Amino acid sequence: MSTPQSVPGNDTPRERVDVSVVVPFYDEADNVIALIDEIVAAMGTRAYEIVAVDDCSRDETFARLEQAARRYPQLQVVRHAVNRGQSAALCSGADRARGEWLATLDGDGQNDPADVPRLLARVTDTPACPDMLCGHRTTRRDDFLRRLSSRVANGVRARLLGDATPDTGCGLKLIRRRIFMALPRFDHMHRFLPALVLRDGGVVESVAVAHRPRLHGKSKYGMWNRLGVGIVDLAGVMWLKRRAFRAPSARNRRDDDE
């Protein structure tokens, strides 16, 4: 497996950050600059960073990210030497991130970065905040086939995993980094993040977010290229859920020893 590479010049010491905005990109050259600009505008004066992961794009995505990194010192760029998929890109971003919270966005620009501060307010203004917030695209800006495939996938997954998440496919999520780092890693894990967090005893909530039309490029996903692997992945996560256990607390261990 190849090791993700950081862009030279992005390794200088930086100030502490509270949230890391992680964005995987694959062949999204025409969306890069506009999306990075939007993220910077939305985050304002918050203590944040952006971790952009280029998953071995075949177009000018990496060059555009390098261009943006020269403008914004808060942007780190990680590049995969081979294409490894969205889950691997998210994991590479999380590994590089330093914030207490990870905010994830898709690189196609359909998630609105303006929703990130709203989600952050939910976890910073509430004493008993959840461990993960999932975006719920109540009004989808996709074609009929994508809407149908997502509806079917969400319904089957929710029925079998009981994750009570209406839109787990939404790329906009907010999750504690320590929670994410403890999750099992496997290809396509990003589609099952709510179930995996619940499996480890975390608290998950869904929040309505905006969804925008794709302005450039085309989707890499459809019903048929997800169906086969989706069934296998679902069976695997069901197995993980059945096999889950929590280690006894320190107090319980002492009680057992007495």
Protein Blocks (a to p, Z undefined) as FASTA:
>chain_A
ZZddddehilcccdddfbdcddddehilkmmmmmmmmmmmmnmmaccddddddehiablm
lmmmmmmmmmmmkbccdddfbdebjklmmmmmmmmpmbfbdcdddfklpacfklmmmmmm
mmmmpmbacfbdcdddfbacbdfklmmmmmmmmmmmmmmnonopablmbmbdcddfklmm
mpccdehklmmmmmmmmmnopacddddddddddfbdcdfbdfklmmmmmmmmmmmmmmmm
mmgccdddfklmmmmmZZ
